[in-house]
């Protein structure tokens, strides 16, 4: 097991930024780590990498306890933080050679050239970092995270600031690295998560609210219907339908229904409309939408 997070907790005063969360990640997994701003994603990532000490629980990487072996762990992890702090007065090659030297990378010069090519920095490689756009600075940060060929990658918003073409290039780099490494990947771009990740972990207000293969999460959302009526009605009318498990009021006329069987629920809605002389203005299945699922798990109820 590459990463094991067990009952991890972090306090800031009385606020629980991370509240007793647990999950495991294996080699060859690319896992999307999602949550709204302030959910605790970056805090969790910093504890995994050893940059923050937890107030409760443990993190192990390849069986090594992070808080007991912070230097050894940093040899095994490549970390791209959201802030991506760089020595901007250095040239790209100079900076990457410095990072390689810190990690005592053998044949560092060759490895620096490899990561420059891998992250698409070749055309910019003779520039100082201060001269780069935000997107290319992100590439430098990713190259620095990869230069020591770590077993685990922790990437906090790695495509921030990239244009659409650059996003595709970096997406391919991450997918290639994920074949032999463990990758925990945070992003607010849900399309990126769908394109890269095979599994999703979602946290909200410091608590774990979902941990499942992406396909299973989307499949679970298939049993949902959005229905609108011309008339206003009480939610109790919809709760009585045998195929309806849960009712979520979107507005006075529109409802989202979690069902045991969409076809049965649609039939029962039509029967209800006919019996009560109601006019249905919208009736559609909802499924395979990570954005809707994310909102349902993290939005204020």
N, C-alpha and C positions, 0 to 999 in steps of 0.2 A: 504494500500500500504506500503510495508516494506521499500523500498528505492525509492526516487524520486530525480533525478539529473536534474537541470534546468539551462540551459544556462551557464554551468560551464566553467570558463576560468582561466588559470594560465599562468603568464608571467615570463620569466627569461630574464631580460633585454628587448630587442626588440623581442625576440623569444617567440611565443605563443606555449608553450608546450601542452596546452589543449585549444582548440579554440571553445568556445560556444557550448558545447555538451549537449544534453538532452536525458534522458531515464528513465524508471521506471522498478522496479523489484518487483514482488509479492511473498508472502509466498508460499513455496513449489516449487519455481523455482530454477533450477541450470542453470546458464547462463554463457556461455563461453565468455571471454573478450579477444579478439585477436587483434593483430597488430604487425608490425615489430619492431625491436629494435628502441627505441627513438620515438615511436608513441605517447606516453603519457599515457600508461596503468598504470604503477606504480604511476605516479603523480596523476592520477584520483583516484586510490585506496587510496592513502594517504589523499586526500581531503575528500573522503567519510568517512574515519575513524577519521578524525579530526587531523591528524598528520601534515597536511599542510593546510594553509588558502588559499582559492581561491581569485583571483583578481577580479572575477566577477561571478555572479550566486550564486546558493544555492544548498545545499544537505540537504534533510530531511530523517530521519530514523524513521519509525512509527509516522510520523507527527511532530517529534522534529527537529528543525533546528540545524544542527551539529555545526556550528560556534558559536552559542549562548549557547550551552549546551555540551561542549566537554567531561566533566567527565561523565555525564549521558549517553551520546552516547557510551562511551567505555564500559559501563556495558552491553550494548545490542549487541555489536559487538565482534566477535572473529576474530582476524587479524593475518595472517601468512605472514609477509613481505618477499620479495624476498631475502633480506640479512639474515634474520632469526638470528638476534643477540641473543646470549644466554650467561648466566653466566657459562662459561665452567668449572670453578673450583668447581661447585656444583654437588652433586649427582642428578640423575634424579628425585627421589622422593622428595628430598630436594627442587629442583628448582620448581617442580610443586606445592608443598605445599606452597612455597613462592608466586607464581602467584595466587593460590587459596586464600591465605590470603589477597593479595592486593584487590581482588574482593569480599572479605568477603563472601566466599562460605560457606553455612551451611554444617556441617558434611564434612569438607574438606578432612579428611583422606580417607573416603569412596569414595568420588568423584575422588580423585587422583588415587586410585586403579582402578576405572572404566575406566578412560581415558588411563591409562597404558595398560589395557587389550584391549581396543577398538583400539588403534593405534599400537598394536603388539610390545610393549616394554617390556613385562614381562621378557623375558630371559636376557635382558640387564639392567634391572631396578636397579641393585645394583652397576652399574658403575657410575663414574664421566662422565659428558658430554664430557669432553676433550678426553676421551678414545673412543668415538663413531665414527663410520664412518659417512660420510656426509649424507648418507641415513637415518641413525638412528637419526642424529641431526634434520633432517627434520621431523621425527616422533615426536620428543620432541616438536618442534615448533608447530606442529599440535595439540598435546595433550594440550599445553598451551593455544592455541586458543579455545579449546573446554571445558576447565576445569570449566568455569563458566556457561556452558550451554547457550550460547548466542542465540538470535533470528536470528542474521545475521552473516554469515561467509564471510570474504573477504580473498581469498586465492591467493597469488601471486606466481606462479610457485611451487605448493605444491609437485609435484612429481620429482622436480629437484634432481638429485643424487641418485635416487632409481633404483634398478635393476628391471628387468621385473616382477619377482614374487612380489616384494614389491609394484610396481606400481598397480598391480591388487588388492592387499590388500587395499591400500589407496584409490583406485578408489571406492571400495565397501563401505568404511567408508564414503566417501563424498556422494555417492548416498543415503546411509541410512540417513545421516544427512539432506540431501536435501528434504526429505519427509515432514518434519515439520519446516524447516528453509528456509531462503532465502540465496542462495549461489552465489557469484560472483567469478568466477574461471578463472584465467589467466594461459595460458600455451602456449609454443611453440610447444608442441607435439600435432599435429592436430588430431591424432588417439584418444588421450585421450579425447579431446573435443567431438569428435563424439560418444565416448563410454559413456560419463557422461552427456552431456548437451542436453537440449531440445531446447535451443535457443542460438543464437550467436549474439554478438555485436562486430563489427570490427571498429577500428579507425586507421587512417593513417595520419601522420603529424599533430596530434592533433585534427583532425576532424572526426566526425562520418561518416562512409561510408556504413555501413550496420547494421540493427537491425531487426532480423526476426527469426521465428522458423527455426531450422536447416533443417527440412524437406522441407520447402518452398524455402530456399536458394539453396538447392541441386536440387530441382525440376526445379527452374529457370535455372540452368546450363544444364538441359537436352536438351534444344534447342540450341545445339552447335555441330558443325562439324569441324573436322580437316581434311584438304585436302592438298595433295602434288602433284605437277606436275613435270614431267621430265623437262619441259621447264620453263623458266622465263616468267612471264606475269604481266601486269599492274593490280593493284587492281580494277581499274574501270570495268574490265570485270566481276569481281565477284559482284561488287556493283549493276550491272544492273539486276542481277537475282532477280525475284519477291519475292522469299521466304527468301532472305538474308537481315537481318536488319543491321548488322554491320560486318566490315571486319578488322581483326587484323593480320598484317603480322608478322609471326614468323621468317622466313628467306626468301631468294630469291625464294625458291621453295615451301614453306609450309605456310599455312594460317589457322587461326582459324576464323570460321564464326558463328555469332549469327543468328539464324534463327527463323522464325515464325512457321515453320513446317519442321522438319528434313527430313522426307520422300520426301516432295516436293523439298526441296533444293538438296537432293541427285540426284533426277531425273533430275533437271535442270543442275546440274554439269555434269552429263553424256551426256546430250544433247549438252552442251557447248563444251565438249571435242570432241564429234563426229563432230560437225559443224566446229570447228576451228582446227581439226586435232591435238589435244593435248593428251598427255599420262598421265593419273592419276596413280600415284604410291602408294598413300595412301588415303583412304577415310573411316573415322570412326566417329561414334557418340561419343560425350563427355558428361558425365553427372554423377551426384552423387559424384563428386570429390571435397572435401573441399579444398584441396591443390591448385587445379587449380583456384577455385573461389577466394581464398585468394590472390593468385598471381595476378589475374586480377584486384582486387580491391586495392591492395597496391603496386604493382610493378610500376616502372617508365615507363611511356608511351613514 
